Amino acid sequence: MFQHGILELVKAGGFTLFFVGVCSILVMAIAVERTVVLWSFVARARSLAETVKRCLYRGAIAEARTACERSNSAAAELLLVGFERHRRSEPAALGAAVERERQRVASDLRGPLWMLGTVGATAPFIGLFGTVWGIMRAFNDIAAKKEAGFDVVAPGIAEALVTTAAGIIVGIFAVMVFNYFQARLGRAALELKLIGEEFVELLGEQKPEAAEPVAEKGAV
């Protein structure tokens, strides 16, 4: 039946195969988009953290802040929150502010990943719907032609099998991609947490920078 290749296979799948195809395109688009966003994220965050750490060890707070402002790493956002609250908040409040920003950055990194979970859960059911539709079509053809030969039921059965297989394949692929990015995000979130905690500790150890000269005794 499928001697002419993919085109005949698509035709046999019927209209429900179109929705399965849309789901597969959506999964690929999200996978590419999240790959670009998360590409070397941990490496960039560590590099920035090391730069800031070296500056803070020398007491160069302004230099560390400038490094964050020039960085394109998402980790720079939570570090800048710390610099903004430095000397203006208690250590506990400073740590809480950095933690809130860390959670916001981690949430932004998730992006549209919820769509992958949705596709993984619904794609097999779309294929199942195609199965039901194909079987209904087969019985309708039997009733219309009043015979039950293979040539009569083959189109409906083919639609049922093709859409079922496509839905299962897309669903499995979506779940695999979703789990992969979940692992990547877990690693990124842990890295941000460690960076934030160490940053708050180092920032709390910083001594006030000498901004003004000390007046001599007896000076008017």
Sine and cosine of phi, psi and omega as CSV:
sin_phi,cos_phi,sin_psi,cos_psi,sin_omega,cos_omega
0.00,0.00,-0.57,0.82,-0.05,-1.00
-0.98,-0.21,0.57,0.82,-0.07,-1.00
-0.93,0.38,-0.32,0.95,0.00,-1.00
-1.00,-0.05,0.08,1.00,0.15,-0.99
1.00,-0.07,-0.49,-0.87,-0.14,-0.99
-0.87,0.49,-0.63,0.77,-0.05,-1.00
-0.86,0.51,-0.71,0.71,0.03,-1.00
-0.92,0.40,-0.56,0.83,0.03,-1.00
-0.91,0.42,-0.66,0.75,0.03,-1.00
-0.91,0.41,-0.68,0.73,0.03,-1.00
-0.88,0.48,-0.62,0.78,-0.01,-1.00
-0.93,0.38,-0.45,0.90,-0.04,-1.00
-0.94,0.34,-0.37,0.93,0.02,-1.00
0.98,0.22,-0.16,-0.99,-0.11,-0.99
-0.94,0.33,-0.45,0.89,0.00,-1.00
-0.92,0.39,-0.43,0.90,0.04,-1.00
-0.91,0.41,-0.43,0.90,0.05,-1.00
-0.88,0.47,-0.69,0.72,-0.01,-1.00
-0.93,0.37,-0.60,0.80,0.08,-1.00
-0.90,0.44,-0.64,0.77,0.04,-1.00
-0.90,0.44,-0.64,0.77,0.06,-1.00
-0.88,0.48,-0.66,0.75,0.03,-1.00
-0.88,0.47,-0.66,0.75,-0.01,-1.00
-0.91,0.41,-0.63,0.77,0.04,-1.00
-0.90,0.43,-0.65,0.76,0.03,-1.00
-0.88,0.47,-0.68,0.73,0.02,-1.00
-0.89,0.46,-0.70,0.71,0.00,-1.00
-0.90,0.44,-0.66,0.75,-0.01,-1.00
-0.89,0.45,-0.71,0.71,0.01,-1.00
-0.91,0.40,-0.64,0.77,0.01,-1.00
-0.87,0.48,-0.69,0.72,0.01,-1.00
-0.92,0.40,-0.70,0.72,-0.04,-1.00
-0.89,0.46,-0.71,0.70,0.00,-1.00
-0.94,0.33,-0.51,0.86,0.06,-1.00
-0.89,0.45,-0.67,0.75,0.02,-1.00
-0.90,0.43,-0.68,0.73,-0.03,-1.00
-0.92,0.40,-0.67,0.74,-0.10,-1.00
-1.00,-0.03,-0.02,1.00,-0.04,-1.00
-0.87,0.50,0.86,-0.51,-0.01,-1.00
0.79,0.61,0.48,0.88,0.00,-1.00
-0.88,0.48,-0.76,0.65,-0.03,-1.00
-0.89,0.46,-0.65,0.76,0.00,-1.00
-0.90,0.44,-0.68,0.73,0.02,-1.00
-0.91,0.40,-0.63,0.78,0.01,-1.00
-0.91,0.42,-0.67,0.74,0.02,-1.00
-0.91,0.42,-0.66,0.76,0.00,-1.00
-0.88,0.48,-0.70,0.71,0.03,-1.00
-0.91,0.42,-0.67,0.74,-0.01,-1.00
-0.88,0.47,-0.64,0.77,0.02,-1.00
-0.91,0.40,-0.64,0.77,0.03,-1.00
-0.89,0.45,-0.73,0.68,0.01,-1.00
-0.89,0.45,-0.64,0.77,-0.01,-1.00
-0.88,0.47,-0.71,0.71,0.00,-1.00
-0.89,0.46,-0.64,0.77,0.01,-1.00
-0.91,0.41,-0.67,0.74,-0.02,-1.00
-0.94,0.35,-0.52,0.85,0.07,-1.00
-0.89,0.46,-0.52,0.85,0.02,-1.00
-1.00,0.01,-0.05,1.00,-0.02,-1.00
0.98,0.19,0.23,0.97,-0.04,-1.00
-1.00,-0.01,0.98,0.22,-0.05,-1.00
-0.92,0.39,-0.67,0.74,-0.02,-1.00
-0.89,0.46,-0.63,0.78,0.02,-1.00
-0.92,0.39,-0.63,0.77,0.03,-1.00
-0.91,0.43,-0.65,0.76,0.01,-1.00
-0.92,0.39,-0.63,0.78,0.04,-1.00
-0.89,0.46,-0.62,0.78,0.03,-1.00
-0.89,0.47,-0.61,0.79,0.03,-1.00
-0.93,0.36,-0.65,0.76,-0.02,-1.00
-0.91,0.41,-0.48,0.88,-0.01,-1.00
-1.00,0.01,-0.21,0.98,-0.06,-1.00
-0.98,0.17,0.53,-0.85,0.09,-1.00
-0.98,-0.19,0.20,0.98,0.02,-1.00
-0.99,0.15,0.61,-0.79,0.04,-1.00
-0.91,0.41,-0.38,0.92,0.03,-1.00
-0.91,0.42,-0.39,0.92,0.00,-1.00
-0.89,0.45,-0.48,0.88,-0.04,-1.00
-0.90,0.43,-0.70,0.72,-0.01,-1.00
-0.96,0.29,-0.51,0.86,0.05,-1.00
-0.93,0.36,-0.62,0.78,0.02,-1.00
-0.91,0.41,-0.56,0.83,0.08,-1.00
-0.87,0.49,-0.65,0.76,0.03,-1.00
-0.89,0.45,-0.68,0.74,0.02,-1.00
-0.91,0.42,-0.60,0.80,0.02,-1.00
-0.90,0.43,-0.61,0.79,-0.05,-1.00
-1.00,0.01,-0.11,0.99,-0.02,-1.00
-0.90,0.43,0.71,-0.70,-0.03,-1.00
0.94,0.34,-0.08,1.00,-0.01,-1.00
-0.94,-0.34,-0.22,0.98,-0.06,-1.00
-0.70,-0.71,0.37,-0.93,0.10,-0.99
-0.92,0.39,0.41,-0.91,-0.01,-1.00
-0.80,0.60,-0.64,0.77,0.00,-1.00
-0.91,0.41,-0.66,0.75,0.01,-1.00
-0.93,0.38,-0.60,0.80,0.04,-1.00
-0.89,0.46,-0.72,0.69,0.03,-1.00
-0.89,0.46,-0.62,0.78,0.01,-1.00
-0.92,0.40,-0.62,0.79,0.01,-1.00
-0.91,0.41,-0.68,0.74,0.03,-1.00
-0.91,0.42,-0.63,0.78,0.00,-1.00
-0.91,0.41,-0.65,0.76,0.04,-1.00
-0.88,0.47,-0.66,0.75,0.01,-1.00
-0.93,0.38,-0.58,0.81,0.05,-1.00
-0.88,0.47,-0.69,0.73,0.02,-1.00
-0.90,0.43,-0.60,0.80,0.03,-1.00
-0.91,0.41,-0.69,0.72,0.02,-1.00
-0.89,0.45,-0.68,0.73,0.02,-1.00
-0.89,0.45,-0.60,0.80,0.04,-1.00
-0.92,0.39,-0.65,0.76,0.02,-1.00
-0.90,0.44,-0.54,0.84,-0.01,-1.00
-0.92,0.39,-0.41,0.91,0.02,-1.00
-0.93,0.36,-0.59,0.81,0.05,-1.00
0.80,0.60,-0.72,-0.70,-0.04,-1.00
-1.00,-0.01,0.45,0.89,-0.04,-1.00
-0.89,0.45,-0.39,0.92,0.02,-1.00
-0.87,0.49,-0.45,0.89,0.02,-1.00
-0.91,0.41,-0.56,0.83,0.02,-1.00
-0.90,0.43,-0.68,0.74,0.05,-1.00
-0.89,0.46,-0.62,0.78,0.02,-1.00
-0.91,0.42,-0.71,0.70,0.01,-1.00
-0.90,0.44,-0.67,0.74,0.01,-1.00
-0.87,0.49,-0.52,0.85,-0.02,-1.00
-1.00,0.08,-0.51,0.86,-0.13,-0.99
-0.99,-0.15,-0.46,0.89,-0.06,-1.00
-0.84,0.54,-0.70,0.71,0.05,-1.00
-0.88,0.48,-0.55,0.83,0.02,-1.00
-0.95,0.31,-0.53,0.85,0.11,-0.99
-0.90,0.44,-0.67,0.74,0.07,-1.00
-0.89,0.46,-0.61,0.79,0.04,-1.00
-0.91,0.42,-0.62,0.79,0.08,-1.00
-0.88,0.47,-0.65,0.76,0.07,-1.00
-0.88,0.48,-0.58,0.82,0.06,-1.00
-0.89,0.46,-0.75,0.66,0.00,-1.00
-0.88,0.48,-0.69,0.73,-0.01,-1.00
-0.89,0.45,-0.66,0.75,0.00,-1.00
-0.90,0.43,-0.66,0.75,0.04,-1.00
-0.90,0.43,-0.66,0.75,0.05,-1.00
-0.87,0.49,-0.64,0.77,0.01,-1.00
-0.90,0.43,-0.65,0.76,-0.01,-1.00
-0.89,0.46,-0.71,0.70,0.02,-1.00
-0.92,0.39,-0.56,0.83,0.04,-1.00
-0.91,0.41,-0.63,0.78,0.03,-1.00
-0.92,0.39,-0.60,0.80,0.05,-1.00
-0.89,0.45,-0.69,0.72,-0.01,-1.00
-0.92,0.40,-0.60,0.80,-0.05,-1.00
-0.95,0.31,-0.65,0.76,-0.07,-1.00
-0.99,-0.12,-0.12,0.99,0.05,-1.00
0.83,0.56,0.60,0.80,0.09,-1.00
-0.46,-0.89,0.35,-0.94,-0.11,-0.99
-0.82,-0.58,0.60,0.80,0.03,-1.00
-0.95,0.31,0.24,-0.97,-0.03,-1.00
-0.88,0.48,-0.63,0.78,-0.01,-1.00
-0.90,0.45,-0.43,0.91,-0.01,-1.00
-0.98,0.18,-0.70,0.71,-0.10,-1.00
-1.00,-0.04,-0.22,0.98,-0.08,-1.00
-0.85,0.52,-0.72,0.69,0.00,-1.00
-0.86,0.51,-0.70,0.72,0.00,-1.00
-0.92,0.39,-0.66,0.75,0.03,-1.00
-0.91,0.42,-0.64,0.77,0.02,-1.00
-0.88,0.47,-0.69,0.73,0.04,-1.00
-0.87,0.50,-0.66,0.75,0.00,-1.00
-0.89,0.46,-0.74,0.68,-0.06,-1.00
-0.94,0.35,-0.67,0.74,-0.04,-1.00
-0.91,0.43,-0.74,0.67,-0.03,-1.00
-0.92,0.39,-0.58,0.81,0.04,-1.00
-0.90,0.44,-0.74,0.67,0.00,-1.00
-0.89,0.46,-0.69,0.73,-0.01,-1.00
-0.90,0.43,-0.68,0.73,0.01,-1.00
-0.89,0.46,-0.66,0.75,0.01,-1.00
-0.92,0.40,-0.68,0.74,-0.01,-1.00
-0.89,0.46,-0.73,0.68,0.00,-1.00
-0.90,0.44,-0.65,0.76,0.02,-1.00
-0.88,0.47,-0.70,0.71,0.02,-1.00
-0.89,0.45,-0.69,0.73,0.00,-1.00
-0.89,0.46,-0.68,0.73,0.00,-1.00
-0.89,0.46,-0.67,0.74,0.01,-1.00
-0.91,0.40,-0.64,0.77,0.02,-1.00
-0.90,0.44,-0.71,0.71,0.02,-1.00
-0.90,0.43,-0.66,0.75,0.01,-1.00
-0.87,0.49,-0.73,0.69,0.00,-1.00
-0.91,0.41,-0.59,0.81,0.03,-1.00
-0.88,0.47,-0.74,0.67,-0.02,-1.00
-0.95,0.32,-0.48,0.88,0.10,-1.00
-0.88,0.48,-0.66,0.75,0.04,-1.00
-0.91,0.41,-0.67,0.74,0.04,-1.00
-0.88,0.47,-0.68,0.74,-0.01,-1.00
-0.93,0.37,-0.59,0.80,0.06,-1.00
-0.88,0.47,-0.65,0.76,0.04,-1.00
-0.92,0.40,-0.67,0.74,0.01,-1.00
-0.90,0.43,-0.66,0.75,0.00,-1.00
-0.90,0.43,-0.65,0.76,0.04,-1.00
-0.91,0.42,-0.66,0.75,0.01,-1.00
-0.89,0.45,-0.67,0.74,0.03,-1.00
-0.90,0.44,-0.62,0.78,0.00,-1.00
-0.90,0.44,-0.71,0.70,0.01,-1.00
-0.90,0.43,-0.66,0.75,0.02,-1.00
-0.89,0.46,-0.71,0.71,-0.03,-1.00
-0.90,0.44,-0.68,0.73,-0.02,-1.00
-0.91,0.42,-0.70,0.71,0.01,-1.00
-0.92,0.40,-0.61,0.80,0.01,-1.00
-0.90,0.44,-0.70,0.71,0.01,-1.00
-0.89,0.46,-0.64,0.77,0.03,-1.00
-0.89,0.45,-0.73,0.68,-0.02,-1.00
-0.92,0.40,-0.63,0.78,-0.02,-1.00
-0.92,0.39,-0.58,0.82,0.02,-1.00
-0.94,0.35,-0.35,0.94,0.00,-1.00
-1.00,0.04,-0.11,0.99,-0.06,-1.00
-0.95,0.31,0.66,-0.75,0.05,-1.00
-1.00,0.04,0.46,-0.89,0.03,-1.00
-0.85,0.53,0.70,-0.71,0.02,-1.00
-0.97,0.26,0.63,-0.78,0.00,-1.00
-0.96,0.28,0.98,-0.18,-0.05,-1.00
-1.00,-0.07,-0.49,0.87,-0.05,-1.00
-0.75,-0.66,0.56,-0.83,0.04,-1.00
-0.94,0.35,0.53,-0.85,0.01,-1.00
-0.98,0.18,0.77,-0.64,-0.05,-1.00
-0.95,0.30,0.63,-0.78,0.02,-1.00
-0.96,0.28,0.45,-0.89,0.03,-1.00
-0.91,0.41,0.69,-0.72,0.04,-1.00
1.00,0.08,-0.06,1.00,0.00,-1.00
-0.97,0.26,0.60,-0.80,-0.02,-1.00
-1.00,0.05,0.00,0.00,0.00,0.00
